Amino acid sequence: QVQLQQSGPRLVKPSQTLSLTCSISGDSVSSNTASWIWIRQSPSRGLEWLGRTNYRSKWFYNYAPSLKSRITINADTSRNQFSLQLYSVTPEDTAVYYCTRDDGYELFDYWGQGILVTVSS
Amino acid sequence: QSVLTQPPSASGTPGQRVTISCSGSSSDIGNNYVYWYHQFPGTAPKLLIYRDNRRPSGVPDRFSGSKSGTSASLAISGLRSEDEADYYCAAWDDSLAGYVIFGGGTKLTVL
């Protein structure tokens, strides 16, 4: 059974960096078949795919075009985690952030618990 | 980001069959699989249908998916009160480097 556990601050000031971590159990961040994804959800923007990482002999990263200039996703194999960093945040980045998995067939089959991150001074 | 088009609301009475539509384009639904999720308040979305019409283990066969061209549908038969939730479709978009887009969501009310 795969479990994803999210952690990180719930409040971030405007212009600062939002940082979240997703700890994986029951699978490996360096799996050759899975991808690891960040998604957010807000009333104004709905569900929004932010980006993913996967390992296929080397690490690959894909990001949503609208965020490409201010997002980084990293994998930490020693801790079996992956992380999200979103730079220069504004109140529009306030949302519930989820980590999730794609096993190559069942897209987003397991989800983290979600963290509401509020951008406010 | 592009968004797939879903009706904002749908409703039905217990036992009825309801369908929820999802409309896209040739760069998303027309060329890629469709996925469906439902979401209850305060919880993460849950996968209902993958690869257009396949059900993950544990999802009742009351839920079914179909696709034709650039549109897809989710059908729920034998509607139950516990089916009241938000429903979302999703698909890969090939237009730029590849990313996933979602529908705006459909609020299903069981009357």
Interface residues (C-beta under 8 A of the other chain):
Chain A: I37 G46 L47 E48 W49 G51 N62 Y63 A64 P65 S66 Y98 T100 Y105 E106 L107 F108 D109 W111 G112 Q113 G114
Chain B: Q1 V3 Y33 Y35 Y37 T43 A44 P45 K46 L47 Y50 R51 P56 Y88 A90 L96 A97 G98 Y99 V100 I101 F102 G103 G104 G105
